[in-house]
Amino acid sequence: MNRQRARLVPYLAVYGTLRRRSQWAQGYLIASSLKFCGHGLMRGCPLAHRGYPAVLEQPGLVRVEIFLVLRESVWSELDRYEGFDPKIGKNSLFVRKAVALIRPQTYAWAYFLGQEIPRGQPIEMV
């Protein structure tokens, strides 16, 4: 997906600490800027990275919660929380990418473990 089209993607797909059950722990700005839309599936290989969930861009399936982003300003907070810095890209702890979801058939932003980060242990998340 090109950058211009990716900027129009209004959804976020989450699989870990940004899910509804723990979202308010991230603060009011994040929790109030996202509206839950439902559950879905995305491609990826789930793993545990130093005690927290991560996903690699590899074959596999991951259950996600899908949120509509209500305020564009939340992206800077989400990126900070996930350790994503667009200036260093794949060297970030996590990398945010717009991806095609399997279900529902739409595009959403998701965070993947950075390519240069040492890998944890694969886990079952589907």
QUIKA-V48356 format. One line per field, one symbol per residue. ss: DSSP state (2 for helix, 1 for strand, 0 for the rest). phi: phi as a letter, one per 20 degrees, with the letter a starting at -180 (. if undefined). burial: 1 if it has 9 or more other C-alpha atoms within 8 Angstrom, else 0. A space follows every 50 residues. Layout:
BEGIN
ss: ???
phi: ???
burial: ???
END
This chain:
BEGIN
ss: 00222200001111000002222222022222011111111111111110 01111111111111111110000222222222000000222001111111 00100011111110000000110000
phi: .ffffffefedcdcccfefgfcfffeofgffeecdfdqdbccfqdfbedl ncfbcdebgqccfcddceeecgffgffffffemecgfdlfefgccecece ffbffbdbebddggfeegeeefcecd
burial: 00000100101111101110011101000110111100011111111110 00111100001111111110000100111101111000111111110111 11000011111111001000000000
END
